[in-house]
């Protein structure tokens, strides 16, 4: 498998963060551009990649649904195997972060950052995607909109989650980490600050 990366920040940094895109947005979506540039400005080497379906979409111009879970997870494994870093973190937006969370313990990374975790499909709070999060051993930050339709603050308060998971809440934020009534980028800048603080701990 050939992995094409977008790189931000110093390549010789002691800390590297690999971020994956969400289900519908490519690695160079506006959200990814802003967040990666912001984290890189703090001296972190930030890498982005695309899952096979998104790379094919880019090559052909044809919309494709996300790959099946085994392909997404194997892509993450291949990506991590191809990157050398003294201190490697992984994560991503929505689906990308969820897939990262499913291999984080296996890959023994230094930490995990999920930006808008899809705890359940919108309107279907009974279909939880949290079983593997109950025993997660990897130190984790989840930046979540308090009003996220994929998991609100109230929803998550009732979940049984690993003590390794910390939350940063974007007040009035949605799944894209945009806060109602606030400038578009305010929630994104807040997510960057939370991620940088986590990476420095």
MARBA-3410 file (N, C-alpha, C, O; in Angstrom, 1 decimal):
201
0.8,-1.2,0.0,0.0,0.0,0.0,0.9,1.2,0.0,1.8,1.4,0.8 ~ 0.6,2.1,-0.9,1.4,3.4,-1.0,0.6,4.5,-0.3,-0.5,4.8,-0.6 ~ 1.3,5.1,0.7,0.6,6.1,1.5,1.2,7.5,1.1,2.4,7.7,1.2 ~ 0.3,8.4,0.7,0.7,9.8,0.4,0.3,10.7,1.6,-0.8,10.7,2.1 ~ 1.3,11.4,2.1,1.1,12.2,3.3,1.1,13.7,3.0,1.8,14.1,2.0
0.3,14.5,3.7,0.5,15.9,3.8,1.2,16.2,5.1,0.9,15.6,6.1 ~ 2.2,17.1,5.1,3.1,17.3,6.2,3.0,18.8,6.6,3.2,19.6,5.8 ~ 2.9,19.0,7.9,2.9,20.4,8.5,3.9,20.3,9.7,4.0,19.3,10.4 ~ 4.6,21.4,9.9,5.5,21.5,11.0,6.9,20.9,10.8,7.1,20.3,9.7 ~ 7.7,21.0,11.7,9.1,20.5,11.6,9.2,19.0,11.5,8.7,18.3,12.4
9.8,18.5,10.4,9.9,17.1,10.2,10.8,16.4,11.3,10.7,15.2,11.5 ~ 11.7,17.2,11.9,12.6,16.7,12.9,12.1,16.9,14.4,12.9,16.7,15.3 ~ 10.8,17.2,14.5,10.3,17.4,15.8,10.3,16.1,16.6,10.2,15.0,16.0 ~ 10.4,16.2,17.9,10.4,15.0,18.8,9.0,14.4,18.9,8.9,13.2,19.2 ~ 7.9,15.2,18.6,6.6,14.7,18.7,5.9,14.7,17.3,6.0,15.7,16.6
5.3,13.6,16.9,4.6,13.5,15.6,3.2,13.2,15.9,2.9,12.3,16.7 ~ 2.2,13.8,15.2,0.8,13.5,15.3,0.3,13.2,13.9,0.5,14.0,13.0 ~ -0.3,12.0,13.8,-0.9,11.6,12.5,-2.4,11.7,12.7,-3.0,11.2,13.6 ~ -3.0,12.5,11.8,-4.5,12.7,11.8,-5.1,12.2,10.6,-4.7,12.4,9.4 ~ -6.3,11.5,10.8,-7.1,11.0,9.6,-8.3,11.8,9.5,-8.8,12.4,10.5
-8.8,11.9,8.3,-10.0,12.7,7.9,-11.3,12.0,8.4,-11.3,10.8,8.8 ~ -12.4,12.7,8.3,-13.7,12.1,8.6,-14.3,11.4,7.4,-13.6,11.3,6.4 ~ -15.5,10.9,7.6,-16.1,10.0,6.5,-16.3,10.8,5.2,-16.1,10.3,4.1 ~ -16.7,12.1,5.3,-17.0,12.8,4.1,-16.0,13.9,3.7,-16.2,14.4,2.5 ~ -15.0,14.2,4.5,-14.1,15.2,4.1,-12.7,14.7,3.9,-12.2,13.8,4.6
-12.0,15.2,2.8,-10.7,14.7,2.5,-9.7,15.2,3.5,-10.0,16.0,4.4 ~ -8.4,14.8,3.3,-7.4,15.2,4.3,-7.0,16.7,4.2,-6.5,17.3,5.1 ~ -7.4,17.4,3.0,-7.2,18.8,2.9,-8.5,19.6,3.0,-8.6,20.7,2.5 ~ -9.5,19.1,3.7,-10.7,19.8,4.0,-10.4,21.0,4.9,-9.3,21.0,5.6 ~ -11.2,22.0,4.9,-10.9,23.2,5.6,-10.6,23.0,7.1,-9.6,23.5,7.6
-11.4,22.1,7.7,-11.2,21.8,9.1,-9.8,21.2,9.3,-9.1,21.6,10.2 ~ -9.4,20.3,8.5,-8.1,19.6,8.6,-7.0,20.6,8.4,-6.0,20.6,9.1 ~ -7.1,21.5,7.4,-6.1,22.5,7.1,-5.9,23.4,8.3,-4.7,23.6,8.7 ~ -7.0,23.9,8.9,-6.9,24.8,10.0,-6.3,24.1,11.3,-5.3,24.7,11.9 ~ -6.8,23.0,11.6,-6.3,22.3,12.8,-4.9,21.8,12.7,-4.1,22.0,13.6
-4.5,21.2,11.6,-3.1,20.8,11.4,-2.2,21.9,11.4,-1.1,21.8,12.0 ~ -2.5,23.0,10.7,-1.6,24.2,10.7,-1.4,24.7,12.1,-0.3,25.1,12.5 ~ -2.5,24.8,12.9,-2.5,25.3,14.3,-1.6,24.5,15.2,-0.8,25.0,15.9 ~ -1.8,23.1,15.1,-0.9,22.3,16.0,0.5,22.3,15.5,1.4,22.3,16.4 ~ 0.8,22.3,14.2,2.1,22.4,13.7,2.8,23.6,14.2,4.1,23.6,14.4
2.1,24.7,14.3,2.7,26.0,14.7,3.3,25.9,16.1,4.1,26.8,16.5 ~ 2.9,24.9,16.9,3.4,24.7,18.2,4.6,23.8,18.2,5.1,23.5,19.3 ~ 5.1,23.5,17.0,6.4,22.7,17.0,6.2,21.2,16.8,7.1,20.5,17.1 ~ 5.0,20.8,16.5,4.7,19.4,16.3,4.7,19.0,14.9,4.2,19.8,14.0 ~ 5.2,17.9,14.5,5.2,17.4,13.2,3.8,16.7,12.9,3.5,15.7,13.6
3.0,17.3,12.1,1.6,16.8,11.8,1.6,16.2,10.4,1.9,16.8,9.5 ~ 1.1,14.9,10.4,1.0,14.2,9.1,-0.5,13.9,8.9,-1.2,13.6,9.8 ~ -0.9,14.0,7.6,-2.3,13.6,7.2,-2.2,12.6,6.1,-1.2,12.6,5.3 ~ -3.2,11.7,6.0,-3.2,10.7,4.9,-4.7,10.5,4.6,-5.6,11.0,5.3 ~ -5.0,9.8,3.5,-6.3,9.4,3.1,-6.5,7.9,3.1,-5.7,7.2,2.7
-7.7,7.5,3.5,-8.1,6.1,3.4,-8.3,5.8,1.9,-8.5,6.7,1.1 ~ -8.2,4.5,1.5,-8.3,4.2,0.1,-9.5,4.8,-0.7,-9.3,5.2,-1.8 ~ -10.7,4.7,-0.1,-11.8,5.2,-0.8,-11.7,6.7,-1.1,-12.2,7.2,-2.1 ~ -11.1,7.5,-0.2,-11.0,8.9,-0.4,-9.9,9.2,-1.4,-10.1,10.1,-2.2 ~ -8.9,8.4,-1.4,-7.8,8.6,-2.4,-8.4,8.2,-3.8,-8.0,8.9,-4.8
-9.2,7.2,-3.9,-9.9,6.9,-5.2,-10.8,8.0,-5.6,-10.9,8.3,-6.8 ~ -11.5,8.5,-4.7,-12.4,9.6,-5.0,-11.7,10.8,-5.6,-12.1,11.4,-6.5 ~ -10.5,11.1,-5.0,-9.7,12.2,-5.5,-9.2,11.9,-6.9,-9.2,12.8,-7.7 ~ -8.8,10.6,-7.1,-8.2,10.3,-8.4,-9.3,10.2,-9.5,-9.0,10.6,-10.7 ~ -10.5,9.8,-9.2,-11.5,9.6,-10.2,-12.6,10.7,-10.3,-13.3,10.9,-11.3
-12.7,11.5,-9.2,-13.7,12.5,-9.1,-15.1,11.9,-8.8,-16.1,12.6,-8.8 ~ -15.2,10.6,-8.5,-16.4,10.0,-8.2,-16.6,9.7,-6.7,-15.7,9.2,-6.1 ~ -17.8,10.0,-6.2,-18.0,9.9,-4.8,-18.1,8.4,-4.5,-18.8,7.6,-5.2 ~ -17.4,8.0,-3.4,-17.4,6.6,-2.9,-17.7,6.6,-1.5,-17.4,7.5,-0.7 ~ -18.4,5.5,-1.0,-18.7,5.4,0.4,-17.4,5.0,1.1,-16.5,4.5,0.5
-17.3,5.2,2.4,-16.1,4.8,3.2,-15.9,3.3,3.0,-16.8,2.5,2.8 ~ -14.6,2.9,3.1,-14.2,1.5,3.1,-14.8,0.8,4.3,-15.2,1.4,5.2 ~ -14.8,-0.5,4.2,-15.2,-1.4,5.3,-14.2,-1.2,6.4,-13.0,-1.0,6.2 ~ -14.7,-1.5,7.6,-13.8,-1.3,8.8,-12.5,-2.0,8.7,-11.5,-1.4,9.1 ~ -12.4,-3.3,8.3,-11.1,-3.9,8.3,-10.1,-3.2,7.4,-8.9,-3.2,7.7
-10.6,-2.6,6.3,-9.6,-1.9,5.4,-9.2,-0.6,6.1,-8.0,-0.2,6.0 ~ -10.1,0.1,6.8,-9.8,1.3,7.5,-8.7,1.0,8.6,-7.8,1.8,8.7 ~ -8.9,0.0,9.3,-8.0,-0.4,10.4,-6.6,-0.8,9.8,-5.6,-0.4,10.4 ~ -6.7,-1.6,8.8,-5.4,-2.0,8.2,-4.6,-0.8,7.6,-3.4,-0.8,7.6 ~ -5.4,0.2,7.1,-4.7,1.4,6.6,-4.0,2.1,7.7,-2.9,2.6,7.6
-4.7,2.2,8.9,-4.0,2.8,10.0,-2.8,2.1,10.4,-1.7,2.7,10.7 ~ -2.8,0.8,10.4,-1.6,0.0,10.8,-0.5,0.3,9.9,0.7,0.4,10.3 ~ -0.8,0.3,8.6,0.3,0.5,7.6,0.8,1.9,7.7,2.0,2.1,7.6 ~ 0.0,2.9,8.0,0.4,4.3,8.2,1.4,4.4,9.4,2.5,5.0,9.2 ~ 1.0,3.8,10.5,1.9,3.9,11.7,3.2,3.1,11.4,4.3,3.6,11.9
3.2,2.0,10.8,4.4,1.3,10.5,5.4,2.1,9.6,6.6,1.9,9.6 ~ 4.8,3.0,8.8,5.6,3.8,7.9,6.2,5.0,8.4,7.0,5.7,7.7 ~ 5.9,5.4,9.7,6.3,6.6,10.3,7.2,6.3,11.5,6.9,5.5,12.3 ~ 8.4,7.0,11.5,9.3,6.9,12.6,9.2,8.2,13.4,9.4,9.3,12.9 ~ 9.0,8.0,14.7,9.0,9.2,15.6,9.3,8.7,17.1,8.9,7.6,17.5
10.0,9.5,17.8,10.3,9.2,19.2,9.1,9.2,20.0,9.0,8.6,21.1 ~ 8.1,10.0,19.6,6.9,10.2,20.4,5.7,10.4,19.4,5.5,11.4,18.9 ~ 5.0,9.3,19.2,4.0,9.2,18.1,2.6,9.2,18.7,2.2,8.4,19.5 ~ 1.8,10.2,18.3,0.4,10.3,18.6,-0.4,10.0,17.3,0.0,10.4,16.2 ~ -1.6,9.5,17.5,-2.5,9.3,16.3,-3.9,9.9,16.7,-4.2,10.1,17.9
-4.8,10.0,15.7,-6.1,10.5,15.9,-6.8,10.9,14.6,-6.4,10.5,13.6 ~ -7.8,11.8,14.8,-8.5,12.2,13.6,-9.9,12.8,13.9,-10.3,12.9,15.0 ~ -10.5,13.2,12.8,-11.8,13.8,12.8,-12.8,12.7,12.7,-12.8,11.9,11.7 ~ -13.8,12.6,13.6,-14.9,11.7,13.5,-14.5,10.3,13.2,-13.9,9.7,14.1 ~ -14.9,9.8,12.1,-14.6,8.4,11.7,-13.1,8.1,11.8,-12.7,7.1,12.3
-12.2,9.1,11.3,-10.8,8.8,11.4,-10.3,8.7,12.8,-9.4,7.8,13.0 ~ -10.8,9.4,13.7,-10.4,9.3,15.1,-11.0,8.0,15.7,-10.3,7.4,16.5 ~ -12.2,7.6,15.3,-12.8,6.4,15.9,-11.9,5.2,15.4,-11.6,4.3,16.2 ~ -11.5,5.2,14.2,-10.7,4.1,13.7,-9.3,4.1,14.4,-8.8,3.0,14.8 ~ -8.8,5.2,14.6,-7.5,5.3,15.4,-7.7,4.8,16.8,-6.8,4.1,17.3
-8.8,5.0,17.4,-9.0,4.6,18.8,-9.1,3.1,18.9,-8.9,2.5,19.9 ~ -9.4,2.4,17.7,-9.6,1.0,17.7,-8.2,0.2,17.6,-8.2,-1.0,17.8 ~ -7.2,1.0,17.2,-5.9,0.3,17.0,-4.8,1.0,17.9,-3.7,0.5,17.9 ~ -5.2,2.0,18.7,-4.2,2.7,19.5,-3.5,1.8,20.5,-2.2,1.9,20.6 ~ -4.2,1.0,21.2,-3.5,0.1,22.2,-2.6,-0.9,21.5,-1.5,-1.1,21.9
-3.1,-1.5,20.4,-2.4,-2.5,19.6,-1.0,-1.9,19.1,0.0,-2.5,19.2 ~ -1.1,-0.6,18.7,0.1,0.0,18.1,1.0,0.7,19.1,2.1,1.1,18.7 ~ 0.5,0.7,20.3,1.3,1.2,21.4,1.8,2.7,21.2,3.0,3.0,21.4 ~ 0.9,3.5,20.7,1.3,4.9,20.5,1.3,5.7,21.8,0.8,5.2,22.8 ~ 1.9,6.9,21.8,2.0,7.7,23.0,0.7,8.3,23.4,0.5,8.6,24.6
-0.2,8.5,22.5,-1.5,9.1,22.9,-2.4,9.1,21.7,-2.0,8.9,20.5 ~ -3.7,9.5,21.9,-4.7,9.5,20.9,-5.5,10.8,21.1,-5.9,11.2,22.2 ~ -5.8,11.4,19.9,-6.7,12.7,19.9,-7.8,12.5,19.0,-7.6,12.2,17.8 ~ -9.0,12.5,19.5,-10.2,12.4,18.6,-11.0,13.7,18.6,-11.3,14.3,19.6 ~ -11.2,14.2,17.4,-11.9,15.5,17.2,-13.3,15.3,16.7,-13.5,15.1,15.6
-14.2,15.3,17.7,-15.6,15.0,17.4,-15.8,13.5,17.2,-15.9,13.0,16.1 ~ -15.9,12.8,18.3,-16.0,11.3,18.3,-17.5,10.9,18.0,-18.4,11.5,18.6 ~ -17.7,10.0,17.0,-19.1,9.6,16.7,-19.6,8.5,17.6,-19.5,7.3,17.3 ~ -20.0,8.8,18.8,-20.4,7.8,19.8,-21.6,7.0,19.4,-21.7,5.8,19.8 ~ -22.5,7.6,18.6,-23.6,6.9,18.0,-24.1,7.6,16.8,-23.8,8.8,16.7
-24.9,7.0,15.9,-25.4,7.7,14.8,-26.4,8.7,15.3,-27.1,8.5,16.3 ~ -26.6,9.9,14.6,-27.6,10.9,15.0,-29.0,10.3,15.1,-29.4,9.6,14.2 ~ -29.6,10.5,16.2,-31.0,10.1,16.4,-31.1,8.6,16.8,-32.2,8.1,16.9 ~ -29.9,7.9,17.0,-29.9,6.5,17.4,-29.0,6.3,18.6,-28.0,5.6,18.4 ~ -29.3,6.9,19.7,-28.4,6.8,20.8,-28.2,5.4,21.4,-27.3,5.2,22.2
-29.1,4.5,21.0,-28.9,3.1,21.5,-27.8,2.3,20.7,-27.4,1.3,21.2 ~ -27.4,2.8,19.6,-26.4,2.2,18.8,-25.0,2.7,19.1,-24.4,3.5,18.3 ~ -24.5,2.3,20.3,-23.3,2.9,20.8,-22.1,2.3,20.1,-22.0,1.1,19.7 ~ -21.0,3.1,20.0,-19.7,2.7,19.4,-18.7,2.9,20.5,-17.7,3.5,20.3 ~ -18.9,2.3,21.7,-18.1,2.6,22.9,-17.5,1.4,23.5,-16.7,1.6,24.5
-17.8,0.2,23.1,-17.3,-1.0,23.8,-15.8,-1.0,24.0,-15.3,-1.2,25.1 ~ -15.1,-0.7,22.9,-13.6,-0.7,23.0,-13.1,0.5,23.8,-11.9,0.4,24.3 ~ -13.9,1.5,24.0,-13.4,2.6,24.8,-13.5,2.4,26.3,-12.9,3.1,27.1 ~ -14.2,1.3,26.7,-14.3,1.0,28.1,-13.0,0.5,28.7,-12.7,0.8,29.9 ~ -12.2,-0.2,27.9,-10.9,-0.7,28.4,-9.7,-0.1,27.8,-8.6,-0.6,27.9
-9.9,1.1,27.1,-8.8,1.7,26.4,-7.6,2.0,27.4,-7.9,2.6,28.4 ~ -6.4,1.6,27.0,-5.3,1.9,27.8,-4.5,3.1,27.4,-3.7,3.6,28.2 ~ -4.6,3.5,26.2,-3.9,4.7,25.6,-4.4,6.0,26.2,-5.6,6.2,26.3 ~ -3.5,6.9,26.6,-3.9,8.2,27.0,-4.6,8.9,25.9,-4.1,9.0,24.8 ~ -5.8,9.5,26.2,-6.7,9.9,25.1,-7.3,11.3,25.5,-7.7,11.5,26.6
-7.4,12.1,24.4,-8.2,13.4,24.5,-9.3,13.3,23.5,-9.0,13.0,22.3 ~ -10.5,13.5,23.9,-11.6,13.7,23.0,-12.1,15.1,23.1,-12.6,15.6,24.1 ~ -12.0,15.8,21.9,-12.6,17.2,21.9,-14.0,17.0,21.2,-14.1,16.6,20.1 ~ -15.0,17.4,22.0,-16.3,17.1,21.6,-17.2,18.4,21.7,-17.1,19.1,22.7 ~ -18.1,18.6,20.7,-19.1,19.6,20.9,-20.1,19.2,21.9,-20.6,18.1,21.8
-20.5,20.1,22.8,-21.4,19.8,23.8,-22.8,19.5,23.3,-23.6,18.8,23.9 ~ -23.1,20.0,22.1,-24.4,19.7,21.4,-24.2,18.8,20.2,-25.1,18.8,19.3 ~ -23.2,18.0,20.2,-22.9,17.1,19.0,-24.0,16.0,18.9,-24.3,15.3,19.9 ~ -24.6,15.9,17.7,-25.7,15.0,17.5,-25.2,13.5,17.5,-26.0,12.6,17.7 ~ -23.9,13.4,17.5,-23.2,12.0,17.5,-22.9,11.7,19.0,-22.3,10.6,19.2
-23.2,12.6,19.9,-22.9,12.3,21.3,-22.8,13.6,22.1,-21.7,14.3,22.0 ~ -23.8,14.0,22.8,-23.8,15.2,23.5,-23.2,15.0,24.9,-22.9,13.9,25.3 ~ -23.0,16.1,25.6,-22.4,16.1,26.9,-23.3,15.2,27.8,-22.8,14.4,28.6 ~ -24.6,15.4,27.7,-25.6,14.6,28.5,-25.5,13.1,28.2,-25.6,12.3,29.0 ~ -25.4,12.8,26.9,-25.3,11.4,26.5,-24.1,10.7,27.1,-24.2,9.7,27.8
-22.9,11.4,27.0,-21.7,10.8,27.4,-21.5,10.7,28.9,-20.8,9.8,29.4 ~ -22.3,11.5,29.6,-22.2,11.4,31.1,-22.7,10.1,31.6,-22.3,9.6,32.7 ~ -23.5,9.4,30.8,-24.0,8.1,31.2,-23.2,6.9,30.7,-23.5,5.7,31.0 ~ -22.1,7.1,30.0,-21.3,6.0,29.4,-20.2,5.5,30.4,-19.8,6.3,31.3 ~ -19.9,4.3,30.3,-18.8,3.7,31.0,-17.5,3.7,30.1,-17.4,3.0,29.2
-16.6,4.7,30.4,-15.5,4.9,29.6,-14.2,4.7,30.4,-14.2,4.9,31.7 ~ -13.1,4.4,29.7,-11.8,4.2,30.4,-11.4,5.5,31.1,-11.6,6.6,30.6 ~ -10.7,5.4,32.3,-10.2,6.6,33.0,-9.1,7.2,32.2,-8.7,8.3,32.6 ~ -8.6,6.6,31.2,-7.5,7.2,30.4,-8.1,8.3,29.4,-7.3,9.0,28.8 ~ -9.4,8.4,29.3,-10.0,9.3,28.4,-10.3,10.6,29.1,-11.1,10.6,30.1
-9.8,11.7,28.5,-10.2,13.1,29.0,-10.9,13.8,27.9,-10.8,13.5,26.8 ~ -11.8,14.7,28.4,-12.7,15.4,27.4,-12.3,16.9,27.5,-12.0,17.5,28.5 ~ -12.4,17.5,26.3,-12.4,19.0,26.3,-13.7,19.3,25.5,-13.9,18.9,24.4 ~ -14.6,20.1,26.2,-15.9,20.4,25.6,-15.9,21.8,24.9,-15.5,22.8,25.5 ~ -16.5,21.8,23.7,-16.7,23.0,23.0,-18.1,23.4,23.3,-19.1,22.8,22.8
-18.3,24.4,24.1,-19.7,24.8,24.5,-20.5,25.2,23.3,-20.1,26.0,22.4 ~ -21.7,24.7,23.2,-22.7,24.9,22.1,-22.1,24.4,20.8,-22.6,24.7,19.7 ~ -21.1,23.6,20.9,-20.4,23.1,19.7,-21.2,21.9,19.0,-21.9,21.1,19.7 ~ -21.1,21.8,17.7,-21.7,20.7,17.0,-20.7,19.6,16.6,-19.6,19.7,17.1 ~ -21.0,18.7,15.7,-20.0,17.7,15.3,-18.8,18.2,14.6,-17.7,17.6,14.7
-18.9,19.3,14.0,-17.8,20.0,13.3,-17.0,20.9,14.3,-16.2,21.7,13.8 ~ -17.4,20.9,15.5,-16.7,21.7,16.6,-16.9,23.2,16.3,-16.1,24.0,16.7 ~ -18.1,23.5,15.7,-18.4,24.9,15.5,-19.5,25.3,16.6,-20.5,24.6,16.8 ~ -19.3,26.4,17.3,-20.2,26.8,18.4,-21.2,27.7,17.8,-20.9,28.7,17.1 ~ -22.5,27.4,18.1,-23.6,28.2,17.7,-23.4,29.7,18.1,-23.1,29.9,19.3
-23.6,30.6,17.2,-23.5,32.0,17.5,-22.1,32.6,17.6,-21.9,33.7,17.9 ~ -21.1,31.7,17.3,-19.7,32.2,17.4,-19.1,32.1,16.0,-19.6,31.4,15.1 ~ -18.0,32.9,15.8,-17.2,32.8,14.5,-16.9,31.3,14.2,-16.6,30.5,15.1 ~ -16.9,31.0,12.9,-16.7,29.6,12.5,-15.5,28.9,13.1,-15.5,27.8,13.5 ~ -14.4,29.7,13.1,-13.1,29.1,13.5,-12.9,29.1,15.0,-11.9,28.5,15.5
-13.8,29.7,15.8,-13.5,29.8,17.2,-13.4,28.4,17.8,-12.4,28.1,18.6 ~ -14.3,27.5,17.5,-14.3,26.2,18.1,-13.0,25.4,17.6,-12.5,24.6,18.3 ~ -12.6,25.6,16.3,-11.5,25.0,15.8,-10.2,25.4,16.5,-9.3,24.6,16.8 ~ -10.1,26.7,16.7,-8.9,27.3,17.5,-8.9,26.7,18.9,-7.8,26.5,19.4 ~ -10.0,26.6,19.5,-10.1,26.0,20.8,-9.7,24.6,20.8,-9.0,24.1,21.8
-10.1,23.8,19.8,-9.6,22.4,19.7,-8.1,22.3,19.5,-7.5,21.4,20.1 ~ -7.5,23.2,18.7,-6.1,23.3,18.6,-5.4,23.5,19.9,-4.5,22.8,20.2 ~ -5.9,24.5,20.7,-5.3,24.8,21.9,-5.3,23.6,22.9,-4.4,23.3,23.6 ~ -6.5,22.9,22.9,-6.6,21.7,23.7,-5.7,20.6,23.3,-5.1,19.9,24.2 ~ -5.6,20.4,22.0,-4.7,19.3,21.5,-3.3,19.6,21.8,-2.5,18.7,22.2
-2.8,20.9,21.6,-1.4,21.2,21.9,-1.1,21.0,23.4,-0.1,20.5,23.8 ~ -2.0,21.4,24.3,-1.8,21.2,25.7,-1.7,19.7,26.1,-0.9,19.3,26.9 ~ -2.5,18.9,25.4,-2.5,17.5,25.6,-1.1,16.9,25.1,-0.5,16.0,25.8 ~ -0.7,17.3,24.0,0.6,16.8,23.4,1.8,17.2,24.3,2.8,16.5,24.3 ~ 1.7,18.3,25.0,2.8,18.8,25.8,2.8,18.2,27.2,3.8,18.3,27.9
1.8,17.5,27.6,1.7,17.0,28.9,2.6,15.7,29.0,2.7,15.1,30.1
END
